[in-house]
């Protein structure tokens, strides 16, 4: 059974890990810092309920994940953005009149080699940062955190899973296009 270390050591031991985790999911440095602070406060208040079934780090990351999901739920209830223009233009940009890809997707044939570099990670982060906030969160929740579609719909206040899948499909196309321009076909 695992025991908690003294709270004074948490920031030094886990601060960077928690911050990177939050930053990837929120794409907002100030908000990531705020979520880490809220995580430490919640952990301090819940110290007595720590059962020791996981590591201290896993426990803190779990608290952080809940804080992020709560934040996204709140923001999604408050936002009423219109993304129709963003969504409607994407298919036409990627396919020709016969429905074939406009880009050379053969460059994607060896993803293991392509994924090895730090440069690709930076390009992917840049491409993700260009997405509208809601689409960014949707993609991260699905592809990075592996949440189920129904959970994402609840968190982001999306009416149906069909709507989610349409938005995710178009988000993936946008990311593919951005990666093709800035990574695979970069001369």
C-alpha positions as CSV (number, residue, x, y, z in Angstrom):
1,X,0.0,0.0,0.0
2,X,1.4,3.3,-1.1
3,X,1.5,6.4,1.2
4,X,1.5,10.0,0.3
5,X,4.5,12.2,0.6
6,X,4.4,15.5,2.3
7,X,2.4,18.1,0.3
8,X,5.3,20.5,0.3
9,X,7.1,18.1,-2.1
10,X,4.3,17.7,-4.6
11,X,5.1,20.8,-6.7
12,X,8.8,19.8,-7.1
13,X,8.0,16.1,-7.7
14,X,4.9,16.3,-10.0
15,X,4.4,20.0,-11.0
16,X,6.1,19.7,-14.4
17,X,4.3,16.4,-15.3
18,X,0.9,17.7,-14.3
19,X,1.5,21.0,-16.1
20,X,2.5,19.2,-19.4
21,X,-0.6,16.9,-19.0
22,X,-2.9,19.9,-18.6
23,X,-1.2,22.0,-21.3
24,X,-1.7,19.3,-23.9
25,X,-5.3,19.0,-23.1
26,X,-6.2,22.7,-22.7
27,X,-3.7,24.4,-25.0
28,X,-3.6,27.4,-22.7
29,X,-0.6,27.9,-20.4
30,X,-2.4,30.1,-17.8
31,X,-5.4,27.7,-17.6
32,X,-3.0,24.7,-17.3
33,X,-1.3,26.4,-14.4
34,X,-4.7,27.1,-12.8
35,X,-5.8,23.4,-13.2
36,X,-2.5,22.2,-11.6
37,X,-3.1,24.6,-8.6
38,X,-6.7,23.3,-8.3
39,X,-5.4,19.8,-8.4
40,X,-3.0,20.4,-5.6
41,X,-5.7,22.1,-3.5
42,X,-8.1,19.2,-4.1
43,X,-5.4,16.7,-3.3
44,X,-4.6,18.5,-0.1
45,X,-8.3,18.4,0.9
46,X,-8.7,14.7,-0.1
47,X,-5.5,13.4,1.5
48,X,-7.4,11.3,4.1
49,X,-9.3,9.6,1.3
50,X,-6.1,8.4,-0.5
51,X,-6.4,4.6,-0.4
52,X,-2.9,3.8,-1.7
53,X,-4.2,1.6,-4.5
54,X,-2.3,3.7,-7.0
55,X,0.9,5.7,-7.0
56,X,0.8,9.3,-5.7
57,X,1.5,10.5,-9.2
58,X,-1.4,8.5,-10.7
59,X,-3.7,9.8,-8.0
60,X,-2.7,13.4,-8.7
61,X,-3.1,12.9,-12.5
62,X,-6.5,11.4,-11.9
63,X,-7.6,14.5,-9.9
64,X,-6.2,16.7,-12.7
65,X,-8.2,14.8,-15.3
66,X,-11.4,15.4,-13.3
67,X,-10.6,19.1,-12.9
68,X,-10.0,19.4,-16.7
69,X,-13.2,17.6,-17.6
70,X,-15.2,19.7,-15.1
71,X,-13.7,22.8,-16.7
72,X,-14.5,21.7,-20.2
73,X,-18.1,20.9,-19.2
74,X,-18.6,24.3,-17.7
75,X,-17.1,26.1,-20.7
76,X,-19.1,24.1,-23.2
77,X,-22.3,24.9,-21.4
78,X,-21.5,28.6,-21.6
79,X,-20.2,28.7,-25.2
80,X,-22.5,28.9,-28.2
81,X,-20.0,29.1,-31.1
82,X,-21.0,28.6,-34.7
83,X,-18.5,26.4,-36.6
84,X,-20.5,25.8,-39.7
85,X,-18.1,27.7,-42.0
86,X,-15.1,26.0,-40.5
87,X,-16.7,22.6,-41.1
88,X,-18.2,23.1,-44.5
89,X,-15.0,24.1,-46.4
90,X,-12.8,21.2,-45.3
91,X,-14.0,18.4,-47.5
92,X,-13.7,20.5,-50.7
93,X,-10.1,21.5,-49.8
94,X,-9.0,17.9,-49.4
95,X,-10.6,16.2,-52.3
96,X,-10.9,16.8,-56.1
97,X,-14.1,16.6,-58.1
98,X,-13.8,12.8,-58.4
99,X,-13.4,12.4,-54.6
100,X,-9.7,11.6,-54.7
101,X,-7.2,13.1,-52.2
102,X,-5.6,16.3,-53.4
103,X,-2.5,15.5,-51.4
104,X,-0.1,12.7,-51.8
105,X,-1.1,10.4,-48.9
106,X,1.6,7.9,-49.8
107,X,3.9,10.0,-47.6
108,X,1.9,8.7,-44.6
109,X,2.8,5.1,-45.5
110,X,5.6,4.8,-42.8
111,X,4.1,6.4,-39.7
112,X,6.6,4.7,-37.3
113,X,9.5,6.5,-39.0
114,X,7.6,9.8,-39.2
115,X,6.6,9.7,-35.5
116,X,10.1,9.3,-34.2
117,X,11.1,13.0,-34.4
118,X,10.7,15.8,-31.9
119,X,10.1,18.0,-35.0
120,X,6.9,16.1,-35.8
121,X,5.6,16.6,-32.3
122,X,6.2,20.4,-32.6
123,X,4.4,20.5,-36.0
124,X,1.5,18.5,-34.6
125,X,1.2,20.9,-31.7
126,X,1.2,23.8,-34.1
127,X,-1.5,22.2,-36.2
128,X,-3.6,21.4,-33.2
129,X,-3.2,25.0,-31.9
130,X,-4.8,26.2,-35.1
131,X,-8.0,24.3,-34.5
132,X,-10.9,26.1,-32.9
133,X,-10.9,25.5,-29.2
134,X,-13.9,23.2,-29.1
135,X,-12.4,21.0,-31.9
136,X,-9.0,21.0,-30.1
137,X,-10.6,19.7,-26.9
138,X,-12.8,17.2,-28.8
139,X,-9.7,15.7,-30.6
140,X,-7.6,15.5,-27.4
141,X,-10.4,13.9,-25.4
142,X,-11.0,11.3,-28.1
143,X,-7.5,10.6,-29.4
144,X,-5.2,11.3,-26.5
145,X,-7.4,10.6,-23.5
146,X,-9.4,7.8,-25.2
147,X,-12.8,8.9,-23.9
148,X,-15.9,7.3,-25.3
149,X,-18.0,9.4,-27.7
150,X,-21.0,9.6,-25.3
151,X,-18.7,11.0,-22.6
152,X,-17.2,13.6,-24.9
153,X,-20.7,14.7,-26.0
154,X,-21.7,15.2,-22.4
155,X,-18.5,17.1,-21.5
156,X,-18.6,19.4,-24.5
157,X,-22.4,19.7,-24.7
158,X,-22.7,18.1,-28.2
159,X,-26.2,17.0,-29.1
160,X,-25.5,13.6,-30.7
161,X,-22.6,11.2,-31.3
162,X,-23.2,11.6,-35.0
163,X,-22.4,15.3,-34.7
164,X,-19.3,14.5,-32.8
165,X,-18.2,12.0,-35.5
166,X,-18.7,14.6,-38.2
167,X,-16.7,17.2,-36.3
168,X,-14.0,14.7,-35.5
169,X,-13.8,13.5,-39.1
170,X,-13.4,17.1,-40.3
171,X,-10.9,17.9,-37.6
172,X,-8.8,14.9,-38.6
173,X,-8.9,16.1,-42.2
174,X,-7.8,19.6,-41.2
175,X,-4.9,18.1,-39.1
176,X,-4.0,15.8,-42.0
177,X,-3.9,18.8,-44.3
178,X,-1.8,20.9,-41.9
179,X,0.6,18.0,-41.3
180,X,0.9,17.3,-45.0
181,X,1.8,21.0,-45.7
182,X,4.1,21.5,-42.8
183,X,5.6,18.1,-42.3
184,X,5.2,15.4,-45.1
185,X,5.5,17.6,-48.1
186,X,7.8,20.2,-46.7
187,X,10.6,20.8,-49.2
